[in-house]
Amino acid sequence: MSRSESPNQLCGSCRGAENKNIATLWCFDCLKPMCTECKETHLDKFHTIIPISETEKVDTSVLTGPCTCIDKCSKKYFLHCKSHDEIYCRLCTREKHINCMEVQSIENAAKGCQDSASVLTTDLERKLADLKENYLRSIKEQELNLSDLNSKKQEIKKTVRNFRRDINEYLNELEIKMECQLDRSYEQCRAQMTKLIDSMQERSNMLSSLEDTLHLLIDHASECCTFIATKNIERIQDDEVSFYETFQEGLMKLDLSFSGEKTVDDLKKVFKTLGEVKLEAKERNIKDFAIARRYEGLQYSIRLQKGASRHHAYDFTELDLGEDNRIYRTCLTSQKVVIMIGNEREVWTYNINNKTKERIDLRDFPEDVATVDDKTFLVAMGKNGLSLINLATKRKQHILKSFSYRVVYQDGVIYTVHDNKLVLAKLNGSTMKKTDIGFEANSMCVNRKGDVYVSDDKHICKLDSNSYQKEVVLAEKANGTCDIGDIAIDKDDQLYYIDKTNDAIMRLNLNSKKINVIIGNLQNPLSITCDKITNQILVITDRGTSIEIWQL
């Protein structure tokens, strides 16, 4: 815990039990807070004293020595052993170093460690910065991985919901088909049985009529008449018995049955799961670690990097640049502010840290943007020239009247192109140089020497900063297909371009002319720009609806 976290901390140097003085200072040598009354005593000892408020930046755990004495000894008893590269106390840890030859006092060992040219501190600063940067890279990588996992989770959920919906729709179709089949089968049975019933009812009615006739004959007719009628009825009855026996043999009982009598338990056996969710650990696309090695007796960190790692990705739903939601050109400040030419050719800013968006109304039609510093940027506005914009005030200063469709800023010099001309100017608007390119440049970038690289989507040409003679460094493929898109250059003067055929970002080695894929599997990359301070590359993808930020 830092000293400043306790605003009413008492002085640690005052003597006496009734010490009520509030500490406002901190002694680096005594590692104690102190009041102003005790300051003079410490100054006599040539101790280093700072305001206690500044100790919030200090990790006091690294300030103590290795001493294990019960009564803590002074730093003047500390020695440094070069053989073991250790600081030790001559009073309590002497045995380990008793035979060591390269031993010196802490004062001699510490001489010059605060100098700007000190190898010890400058190397340690670089190691800490490298290692911290690697951690931050890993954090961003994991955050991006987590974001991708969340997107994948939502995608799988949607897939499962759609699968269940499709199953429900299919079951509904099967139910309708089954009901139709059942209705047809029943109708066939009903028609056949109704016909049989009608036929049997007709014969039954005939027999009833014969019964009535026989009864009337017995009651009212003569014996002769009754005898004749009885014999006829008997013949009809014999015929009907023969018919009924034949009819009865062919008479069958119809039945409806259902062969798919599956219960819910049966379906559970079939649908034990709708699928299987797998969590896989895949090999990372980049290797970015701090690796320690010995060099002239010192430890230092190096980073190994292959390709690039994606730090951020924003689509049109998050940027929300209006009806069109298109981004045409972009750049990035070191304070993580993305500057974009978006819908209706307006300029928008998006702060990555706090996720805030602002619109800058230039009342004009911007064509390109370039960062000057954390507070200002340049806007190329075609026939209306070039303007300097203040990010905080949104104030516009018109600085160049000549046509400007592409703009780059490098070491106090503005580089802009129009038609076949390259123009160099200062921020005050004064023109330094004009030179003919020989073709209309669609993209441009500048290295640290001031060499200009321009592209017309068929060639990438270099204009030397001395003579501005044109040299072709890359041309379209021999088969005539044009795959060269936007170009950019990083802080190490490495050249990148969009391969529109393969939807990738390529790195061109300007010495060997060797080409490597740095970022692949992009979706319709439109434009790239490289921030030379952070060495991050911004890629506009998906025909202008998304921005991806990659660390080179």
Backbone torsions as a table, in degrees:
resi	resn	phi	psi	omega
1	MET	NA	135.1	-179.3
2	SER	-74.9	158.1	-178.4
3	ARG	-64.4	-32.3	-175.1
4	SER	-72.4	-9.7	179.4
5	GLU	-73.6	-13.1	177.9
6	SER	-117.3	91.1	-171.0
7	PRO	-65.5	-23.2	-178.6
8	ASN	-110.1	33.9	-179.0
9	GLN	-68.2	137.0	-178.6
10	LEU	-82.0	156.9	179.5
11	CYS	-63.1	135.5	179.6
12	GLY	-95.8	4.4	-176.8
13	SER	-114.3	-18.2	179.5
14	CYS	-64.6	142.4	177.9
15	ARG	-96.3	156.3	179.2
16	GLY	102.0	155.1	-176.6
17	ALA	-75.8	-25.5	-177.4
18	GLU	-95.7	53.0	178.7
19	ASN	-81.8	110.1	-178.5
20	LYS	-123.6	9.2	-179.5
21	ASN	-75.5	135.2	179.2
22	ILE	-81.9	132.6	-179.7
23	ALA	-78.1	127.7	176.0
24	THR	-119.4	-6.0	-177.0
25	LEU	-128.0	169.1	-179.5
26	TRP	-141.7	133.0	179.9
27	CYS	-103.1	121.5	179.9
28	PHE	-69.6	-31.4	-176.6
29	ASP	-78.0	-41.7	179.8
30	CYS	-86.9	-16.3	-176.6
31	LEU	58.2	41.5	-178.3
32	LYS	-135.0	150.0	170.2
33	PRO	-77.5	155.3	-179.5
34	MET	-149.2	160.4	176.2
35	CYS	-95.3	176.2	-178.7
36	THR	-68.3	-26.3	-179.8
37	GLU	-68.7	-31.6	-179.0
38	CYS	-87.2	-4.0	-175.1
39	LYS	-62.2	-42.9	-175.9
40	GLU	-61.7	-38.8	179.5
41	THR	-59.9	-41.7	-178.8
42	HIS	-73.2	-32.8	177.9
43	LEU	-65.4	-33.7	177.0
44	ASP	-63.9	-27.9	179.6
45	LYS	-87.2	1.9	-176.9
46	PHE	59.3	38.2	176.2
47	HIS	-84.0	155.3	178.5
48	THR	-89.3	123.0	-175.8
49	ILE	-122.7	135.2	178.1
50	ILE	-132.3	159.0	173.4
51	PRO	-60.5	140.6	-176.0
52	ILE	-64.2	-23.5	179.6
53	SER	-65.2	-25.6	-178.1
54	GLU	-79.9	-11.8	-178.1
55	THR	-73.9	-6.4	176.4
56	GLU	-65.3	-18.5	177.5
57	LYS	-91.0	-2.6	-171.7
58	VAL	-105.9	130.1	171.0
59	ASP	-90.2	97.9	-172.7
60	THR	-68.2	-13.2	-179.2
61	SER	-67.4	-19.8	-178.6
62	VAL	-93.4	0.6	-175.0
63	LEU	-89.2	-16.1	-176.5
64	THR	-84.8	150.9	178.8
65	GLY	-85.5	-172.7	-175.3
66	PRO	-89.1	6.0	-171.2
67	CYS	-63.7	138.6	177.4
68	THR	-116.2	12.9	178.7
69	CYS	-62.6	149.0	176.5
70	ILE	-63.7	-48.5	172.2
71	ASP	-94.1	110.3	-173.8
72	LYS	-56.5	126.4	-178.4
73	CYS	-84.1	168.8	-178.8
74	SER	-79.2	158.6	177.6
75	LYS	-62.3	-19.0	-178.7
76	LYS	-67.1	-15.8	177.3
77	TYR	-90.4	-0.3	-178.0
78	PHE	-81.5	142.7	176.3
79	LEU	-125.3	161.4	176.6
80	HIS	-122.6	125.4	178.9
81	CYS	-99.3	115.7	179.6
82	LYS	-68.9	-33.2	-177.5
83	SER	-63.6	-43.9	180.0
84	HIS	-96.2	-7.0	-174.9
85	ASP	51.3	51.5	-178.0
86	GLU	-132.5	147.7	169.1
87	ILE	-95.5	134.5	179.6
88	TYR	-143.8	165.0	-179.5
89	CYS	-96.0	129.3	-177.2
90	ARG	-70.1	-15.8	-177.7
91	LEU	-89.5	-34.1	-171.4
92	CYS	-123.0	-12.5	-179.7
93	THR	-130.4	39.5	-174.6
94	ARG	-79.0	-30.9	-171.4
95	GLU	-57.5	-40.5	-176.3
96	LYS	-62.8	-33.0	-173.1
97	HIS	-109.9	15.6	-173.4
98	ILE	-63.5	-27.4	-179.2
99	ASN	-102.0	2.9	-178.7
100	CYS	-74.7	139.3	-176.7
101	MET	-95.6	-35.2	-176.4
102	GLU	-92.4	79.6	-179.7
103	VAL	-124.2	136.3	178.5
104	GLN	-142.8	163.4	179.6
105	SER	-67.7	157.0	-179.2
106	ILE	-62.9	-32.4	179.7
107	GLU	-64.1	-45.6	179.2
108	ASN	-66.1	-40.5	-179.1
109	ALA	-66.0	-31.1	-174.8
110	ALA	-86.2	-8.9	-175.7
111	LYS	-59.0	128.5	175.7
112	GLY	81.7	1.7	-175.8
113	CYS	-71.1	-16.9	178.8
114	GLN	-96.1	-2.8	178.8
115	ASP	-68.1	151.2	180.0
116	SER	-64.1	-23.6	-179.4
117	ALA	-94.8	7.2	-178.3
118	SER	-64.8	123.6	179.4
119	VAL	-67.8	-37.1	-176.5
120	LEU	-60.7	-55.1	-175.2
121	THR	-74.6	-41.6	-179.6
122	THR	-65.2	-37.9	178.6
123	ASP	-68.7	-39.2	178.7
124	LEU	-66.4	-39.6	176.7
125	GLU	-59.7	-43.5	180.0
126	ARG	-66.3	-39.6	178.7
127	LYS	-63.1	-44.9	179.7
128	LEU	-62.9	-42.9	-179.9
129	ALA	-63.9	-42.1	179.8
130	ASP	-64.0	-45.9	-177.6
131	LEU	-66.7	-41.3	178.1
132	LYS	-62.9	-40.9	179.1
133	GLU	-62.2	-39.3	178.4
134	ASN	-64.9	-39.8	176.4
135	TYR	-62.7	-43.9	179.9
136	LEU	-63.5	-39.2	175.8
137	ARG	-60.2	-45.2	-178.6
138	SER	-64.8	-37.5	177.6
139	ILE	-62.1	-47.8	179.7
140	LYS	-62.1	-39.0	179.3
141	GLU	-63.7	-43.5	179.6
142	GLN	-67.8	-38.3	177.5
143	GLU	-62.8	-41.1	177.4
144	LEU	-66.4	-39.9	177.1
145	ASN	-61.7	-41.3	178.7
146	LEU	-64.3	-40.5	177.3
147	SER	-63.1	-41.7	177.8
148	ASP	-64.3	-38.5	178.2
149	LEU	-63.6	-40.5	179.0
150	ASN	-64.0	-42.0	177.1
151	SER	-63.0	-40.6	179.0
152	LYS	-65.8	-38.2	178.6
153	LYS	-60.9	-47.0	179.5
154	GLN	-63.7	-36.9	179.0
155	GLU	-65.0	-42.2	179.7
156	ILE	-66.9	-41.7	178.0
157	LYS	-58.6	-42.7	179.0
158	LYS	-64.0	-40.1	178.1
159	THR	-61.6	-43.8	179.8
160	VAL	-64.5	-43.4	178.9
161	ARG	-62.0	-43.1	179.1
162	ASN	-65.2	-37.5	178.1
163	PHE	-63.0	-44.6	179.2
164	ARG	-65.5	-40.1	177.9
165	ARG	-60.9	-43.2	178.9
166	ASP	-63.4	-39.1	177.8
167	ILE	-63.8	-43.6	179.4
168	ASN	-61.2	-43.3	179.2
169	GLU	-64.2	-39.1	179.6
170	TYR	-67.4	-40.7	177.6
171	LEU	-63.9	-37.4	176.3
172	ASN	-63.0	-41.9	177.4
173	GLU	-62.1	-44.1	179.3
174	LEU	-62.8	-39.0	179.2
175	GLU	-62.9	-44.4	179.9
176	ILE	-63.9	-44.0	178.4
177	LYS	-61.4	-42.3	-178.4
178	MET	-66.6	-39.2	178.0
179	GLU	-65.3	-40.3	177.5
180	CYS	-63.5	-42.7	178.8
181	GLN	-64.3	-40.0	178.7
182	LEU	-64.9	-41.3	178.9
183	ASP	-64.1	-41.3	179.8
184	ARG	-65.3	-43.2	-179.8
185	SER	-64.3	-42.6	178.8
186	TYR	-64.3	-40.0	-178.8
187	GLU	-64.8	-38.4	175.9
188	GLN	-62.4	-45.4	179.1
189	CYS	-63.1	-44.1	-178.1
190	ARG	-62.3	-43.3	-179.0
191	ALA	-64.9	-43.3	-178.6
192	GLN	-66.9	-43.5	-177.2
193	MET	-72.2	-34.2	177.4
194	THR	-63.7	-39.7	178.5
195	LYS	-63.8	-42.7	178.3
196	LEU	-65.8	-42.0	-179.7
197	ILE	-62.8	-43.5	179.6
198	ASP	-62.4	-40.0	179.9
199	SER	-66.2	-44.1	179.8
200	MET	-68.0	-34.6	178.3
201	GLN	-66.3	-37.5	178.1
202	GLU	-63.1	-43.9	178.4
203	ARG	-68.6	-36.7	177.6
204	SER	-65.0	-39.5	177.8
205	ASN	-64.1	-38.0	178.1
206	MET	-62.7	-42.6	178.8
207	LEU	-64.9	-37.6	177.0
208	SER	-62.5	-40.1	178.7
209	SER	-65.0	-38.8	177.8
210	LEU	-65.4	-38.8	177.1
211	GLU	-62.4	-44.3	179.3
212	ASP	-62.8	-42.5	179.4
213	THR	-61.0	-43.4	-179.3
214	LEU	-63.0	-42.2	179.6
215	HIS	-63.6	-40.7	179.2
216	LEU	-66.7	-40.4	178.8
217	LEU	-61.4	-42.9	-178.8
218	ILE	-63.5	-37.5	-175.2
219	ASP	-82.9	-30.8	-168.6
220	HIS	-127.4	-25.3	-173.0
221	ALA	-87.9	167.1	177.7
222	SER	-73.6	168.3	-179.0
223	GLU	-66.8	-38.2	179.3
224	CYS	-62.2	-46.7	-178.8
225	CYS	-64.2	-41.2	-179.4
226	THR	-65.0	-40.6	-178.9
227	PHE	-62.8	-45.7	-179.2
228	ILE	-61.9	-45.9	-177.4
229	ALA	-66.0	-38.3	-178.7
230	THR	-63.6	-43.4	179.2
231	LYS	-62.2	-39.4	178.2
232	ASN	-65.8	-42.5	179.2
233	ILE	-64.7	-36.3	-179.9
234	GLU	-66.2	-39.1	177.9
235	ARG	-64.1	-43.9	179.3
236	ILE	-62.5	-39.3	-179.3
237	GLN	-66.4	-39.6	177.3
238	ASP	-62.8	-43.1	178.1
239	ASP	-61.7	-39.2	-177.9
240	GLU	-69.5	-34.3	176.8
241	VAL	-63.6	-43.7	178.6
242	SER	-61.8	-42.6	179.2
243	PHE	-63.6	-42.2	-176.9
244	TYR	-65.5	-39.3	179.6
245	GLU	-62.3	-43.0	177.6
246	THR	-66.6	-43.2	-179.5
247	PHE	-64.0	-39.2	-177.6
248	GLN	-66.1	-34.2	179.4
249	GLU	-65.5	-34.6	-179.5
250	GLY	-88.8	-5.3	-178.1
251	LEU	-80.5	124.7	-178.0
252	MET	-125.3	153.8	175.6
253	LYS	-93.1	120.2	-179.8
254	LEU	-85.2	151.6	-178.7
255	ASP	-145.4	147.8	174.2
256	LEU	-108.3	135.1	179.9
257	SER	-137.0	164.4	-178.8
258	PHE	-128.4	116.5	-174.7
259	SER	-82.5	-12.6	-176.4
260	GLY	-102.0	48.2	-176.1
261	GLU	-77.0	66.5	178.8
262	LYS	-91.2	136.4	176.9
263	THR	-92.0	173.7	176.6
264	VAL	-60.4	-36.9	178.9
265	ASP	-63.2	-37.9	177.8
266	ASP	-64.0	-41.5	178.9
267	LEU	-67.0	-33.6	178.0
268	LYS	-62.3	-33.0	178.0
269	LYS	-68.4	-35.1	178.8
270	VAL	-74.7	-46.4	-179.1
271	PHE	-102.3	69.7	175.5
272	LYS	-68.3	-28.5	177.7
273	THR	-157.5	156.6	175.9
274	LEU	-88.5	-0.9	-178.8
275	GLY	158.8	-177.2	-178.6
276	GLU	-126.3	125.6	177.5
277	VAL	-90.8	124.0	-179.7
278	LYS	-116.4	135.0	173.6
279	LEU	-109.0	112.8	-174.5
280	GLU	-114.6	142.6	173.7
281	ALA	-98.3	109.8	-177.1
282	LYS	-102.6	154.0	178.2
283	GLU	-66.9	134.8	-178.7
284	ARG	-68.3	153.6	-179.7
285	ASN	-75.5	-20.9	-178.8
286	ILE	-126.6	159.5	172.2
287	LYS	-121.4	119.3	-173.3
288	ASP	-143.5	86.3	-175.2
289	PHE	-127.7	156.1	171.9
290	ALA	-90.2	118.8	-176.9
291	ILE	-116.4	126.5	-178.0
292	ALA	-93.8	141.5	174.6
293	ARG	-147.2	159.5	-179.9
294	ARG	-86.2	133.0	175.7
295	TYR	-148.6	112.8	-177.8
296	GLU	53.0	40.6	175.2
297	GLY	78.7	3.1	-177.2
298	LEU	-114.8	151.1	175.0
299	GLN	-95.9	135.9	172.2
300	TYR	-149.9	160.5	-174.6
301	SER	-102.9	143.3	172.2
302	ILE	-127.8	153.7	179.2
303	ARG	-112.6	135.8	174.6
304	LEU	-106.1	129.0	-178.0
305	GLN	-139.7	130.4	174.9
306	LYS	-123.5	125.8	-178.8
307	GLY	74.8	-140.2	-178.3
308	ALA	-147.0	157.5	179.1
309	SER	-115.8	134.9	-178.8
310	ARG	-81.0	126.5	-179.3
311	HIS	-98.6	-41.0	-176.5
312	HIS	-140.5	153.2	173.9
313	ALA	-147.0	126.1	-178.3
314	TYR	-129.2	130.7	176.8
315	ASP	-106.4	-179.4	-173.3
316	PHE	-62.9	-25.3	-179.1
317	THR	-68.0	-33.9	179.7
318	GLU	-84.3	-39.1	-178.4
319	LEU	-76.1	-39.4	174.0
320	ASP	48.1	70.8	-176.4
321	LEU	-97.4	23.5	176.2
322	GLY	107.0	-161.6	-173.7
323	GLU	-62.2	-45.2	-175.6
324	ASP	-73.6	-40.4	-178.1
325	ASN	56.5	37.5	179.4
326	ARG	-110.5	143.3	176.1
327	ILE	-118.7	131.8	-174.5
328	TYR	-107.5	-45.0	178.9
329	ARG	-139.9	157.1	-177.5
330	THR	-156.9	162.2	171.5
331	CYS	-152.4	171.7	-173.4
332	LEU	-135.9	135.4	174.6
333	THR	-91.5	163.4	179.7
334	SER	-69.6	-13.3	176.6
335	GLN	-91.9	19.0	175.7
336	LYS	64.5	39.8	174.0
337	VAL	-109.5	119.4	178.5
338	VAL	-89.3	126.5	177.9
339	ILE	-106.9	127.5	-172.0
340	MET	-132.3	143.6	165.0
341	ILE	-95.1	114.8	-171.0
342	GLY	-122.1	-140.4	-175.1
343	ASN	-52.5	135.7	-180.0
344	GLU	56.7	27.6	178.3
345	ARG	60.3	29.0	175.7
346	GLU	-86.3	163.3	177.2
347	VAL	-102.7	130.0	178.8
348	TRP	-124.1	151.2	173.4
349	THR	-122.2	142.0	178.4
350	TYR	-132.0	117.6	-180.0
351	ASN	-86.7	114.5	-176.8
352	ILE	-66.0	-35.7	-175.0
353	ASN	-67.8	-49.2	-177.4
354	ASN	-106.8	4.2	174.3
355	LYS	57.0	43.8	176.9
356	THR	-109.9	149.1	-176.5
357	LYS	-125.7	140.2	177.1
358	GLU	-135.9	150.1	178.0
359	ARG	-110.5	133.4	177.6
360	ILE	-110.7	114.2	-177.9
361	ASP	-87.9	107.2	-179.8
362	LEU	-93.5	-6.9	-175.8
363	ARG	52.4	40.1	-177.6
364	ASP	-153.6	-172.3	-178.3
365	PHE	-122.0	88.2	-178.0
366	PRO	-67.8	148.9	-179.7
367	GLU	-115.6	-31.0	-176.3
368	ASP	-156.2	157.8	178.9
369	VAL	-134.0	152.9	177.6
370	ALA	-151.4	137.4	-179.3
371	THR	-78.6	135.5	172.1
372	VAL	-96.3	-52.5	175.4
373	ASP	-154.4	-164.8	-177.3
374	ASP	-69.4	-16.5	-173.7
375	LYS	-109.9	-19.8	-174.5
376	THR	-135.3	157.1	174.8
377	PHE	-149.1	160.6	-178.9
378	LEU	-101.0	145.6	176.0
379	VAL	-128.1	122.2	172.9
380	ALA	-86.3	128.4	-173.1
381	MET	-122.9	38.2	174.7
382	GLY	61.4	-126.0	-176.8
383	LYS	-68.1	-16.3	-179.9
384	ASN	-91.4	10.5	171.6
385	GLY	83.7	-141.8	-170.2
386	LEU	-132.4	139.3	179.3
387	SER	-129.4	152.4	175.6
388	LEU	-106.7	126.4	-174.9
389	ILE	-114.0	134.4	173.7
390	ASN	-90.7	122.7	-176.1
391	LEU	-63.8	-37.6	-175.7
392	ALA	-75.5	-48.6	-174.9
393	THR	-91.7	-14.0	-176.1
394	LYS	64.2	18.1	-178.5
395	ARG	-77.6	138.7	-178.1
396	LYS	-108.9	131.8	176.2
397	GLN	-121.3	115.0	-178.9
398	HIS	-78.9	120.3	-172.6
399	ILE	-119.1	-15.1	-177.7
400	LEU	-143.7	129.6	-175.5
401	LYS	-91.7	-23.4	-176.1
402	SER	-68.5	155.7	-179.1
403	PHE	-53.8	141.5	-179.3
404	SER	-148.0	114.9	179.2
405	TYR	-113.6	-20.0	174.8
406	ARG	-137.5	142.4	-177.4
407	VAL	-141.8	140.4	174.6
408	VAL	-136.6	143.4	176.9
409	TYR	-119.1	131.9	-177.4
410	GLN	-150.2	117.0	173.0
411	ASP	50.0	50.6	175.7
412	GLY	82.0	1.0	-177.9
413	VAL	-116.1	135.0	175.0
414	ILE	-97.5	128.4	176.0
415	TYR	-112.6	124.5	179.4
416	THR	-141.6	153.8	-177.9
417	VAL	-129.1	149.1	172.4
418	HIS	-150.8	128.5	-176.6
419	ASP	52.9	-118.2	-177.1
420	ASN	-104.0	14.7	-173.6
421	LYS	-111.9	140.0	170.2
422	LEU	-108.0	127.8	-178.3
423	VAL	-119.2	130.8	174.2
424	LEU	-109.4	131.3	-177.4
425	ALA	-144.7	165.1	175.5
426	LYS	-96.8	168.3	-178.2
427	LEU	-65.5	-22.0	177.3
428	ASN	-80.1	-1.6	176.3
429	GLY	97.8	-6.8	-179.2
430	SER	-74.2	135.4	-178.2
431	THR	-82.0	132.3	179.7
432	MET	-97.4	-38.6	-175.2
433	LYS	-162.0	148.1	170.9
434	LYS	-130.8	137.3	179.3
435	THR	-146.3	151.1	-178.9
436	ASP	-87.2	132.3	179.4
437	ILE	-89.2	-38.8	-178.4
438	GLY	103.2	-10.3	174.5
439	PHE	-154.7	167.0	-179.7
440	GLU	-84.9	117.2	-175.9
441	ALA	-83.7	128.2	175.7
442	ASN	-94.6	-15.0	-178.7
443	SER	-150.9	154.0	-175.6
444	MET	-155.2	147.9	172.8
445	CYS	-153.2	162.1	-174.0
446	VAL	-134.9	137.2	176.9
447	ASN	-90.7	-177.5	-175.4
448	ARG	-65.7	-28.4	179.4
449	LYS	-77.4	-15.7	-176.0
450	GLY	98.6	5.5	174.2
451	ASP	-68.9	134.9	-176.3
452	VAL	-105.1	133.4	175.3
453	TYR	-113.2	128.8	-179.4
454	VAL	-128.5	153.9	-179.0
455	SER	-137.9	143.1	173.4
456	ASP	-114.6	22.7	-177.9
457	ASP	73.1	-1.3	173.9
458	LYS	-119.6	-28.5	179.3
459	HIS	-137.4	156.5	164.3
460	ILE	-117.4	122.0	-176.1
461	CYS	-119.3	147.4	177.1
462	LYS	-105.3	133.5	174.3
463	LEU	-112.3	106.8	-177.0
464	ASP	-60.6	139.3	-175.3
465	SER	-67.3	-16.1	179.7
466	ASN	-90.3	-56.6	-175.1
467	SER	-103.2	-17.8	-176.8
468	TYR	58.0	30.5	172.1
469	GLN	-74.7	141.2	-175.7
470	LYS	-86.7	130.7	177.7
471	GLU	-130.5	125.0	178.6
472	VAL	-77.8	121.4	179.5
473	VAL	-104.7	-16.9	176.6
474	LEU	-158.3	137.1	179.7
475	ALA	-127.2	163.9	179.3
476	GLU	-62.1	162.9	-177.2
477	LYS	-62.1	155.5	-176.0
478	ALA	-62.6	-27.3	-178.5
479	ASN	-79.7	2.5	174.6
480	GLY	92.3	-9.8	179.1
481	THR	-73.8	135.0	-176.9
482	CYS	-97.1	113.2	-178.9
483	ASP	-121.1	10.3	-179.5
484	ILE	-92.5	120.5	178.4
485	GLY	-109.3	-141.8	-177.8
486	ASP	-63.3	153.8	-178.6
487	ILE	-124.5	157.3	177.8
488	ALA	-155.7	163.6	179.7
489	ILE	-136.6	140.6	-176.4
490	ASP	-95.4	-175.2	-174.7
491	LYS	-69.1	-18.4	177.6
492	ASP	-97.3	15.2	178.0
493	ASP	62.9	31.6	173.1
494	GLN	-93.2	135.7	-172.9
495	LEU	-95.4	136.7	179.2
496	TYR	-125.7	148.8	174.8
497	TYR	-148.5	158.6	178.2
498	ILE	-84.7	126.2	171.2
499	ASP	-93.2	99.0	-174.0
500	LYS	-69.8	-24.6	-180.0
501	THR	-70.1	-41.5	-175.5
502	ASN	-104.4	6.4	179.3
503	ASP	51.8	54.6	-176.3
504	ALA	-142.0	162.0	172.0
505	ILE	-103.7	125.2	-176.2
506	MET	-109.7	149.4	173.2
507	ARG	-111.6	128.3	-178.1
508	LEU	-105.3	119.2	173.8
509	ASN	-77.2	112.5	-173.0
510	LEU	-69.2	-18.9	178.9
511	ASN	-87.1	-52.6	-177.0
512	SER	-89.7	-11.7	-175.1
513	LYS	63.9	17.2	177.5
514	LYS	-77.6	141.7	-176.8
515	ILE	-118.3	131.8	178.2
516	ASN	-125.9	147.6	174.3
517	VAL	-80.1	123.7	178.0
518	ILE	-100.0	-43.8	177.9
519	ILE	-132.9	121.9	-179.0
520	GLY	-116.6	175.5	175.1
521	ASN	57.8	38.1	174.9
522	LEU	-83.4	161.4	179.7
523	GLN	-106.6	102.0	177.0
524	ASN	49.4	64.3	178.4
525	PRO	-63.7	136.5	-175.3
526	LEU	-108.9	-41.2	-174.3
527	SER	-153.2	151.9	175.4
528	ILE	-134.9	151.8	170.9
529	THR	-149.5	150.7	-175.6
530	CYS	-121.2	128.7	174.0
531	ASP	-87.9	116.8	-172.0
532	LYS	-79.7	-8.2	176.3
533	ILE	-85.7	-51.1	179.8
534	THR	-87.8	-12.3	-174.8
535	ASN	55.5	41.7	175.5
536	GLN	-108.0	144.5	-179.2
537	ILE	-112.2	130.4	178.7
538	LEU	-99.7	130.1	-179.2
539	VAL	-122.0	122.8	172.2
540	ILE	-88.3	121.5	-174.9
541	THR	-121.7	178.1	176.3
542	ASP	52.2	45.5	177.6
543	ARG	56.3	35.2	172.7
544	GLY	96.8	9.3	-179.0
545	THR	-100.2	-6.5	-177.6
546	SER	-141.8	155.7	174.6
547	ILE	-126.5	133.8	173.7
548	GLU	-121.5	138.2	178.8
549	ILE	-115.6	121.5	-176.0
550	TRP	-117.6	141.8	175.0
551	GLN	-93.1	123.5	-178.5
552	LEU	-80.5	NA	NA
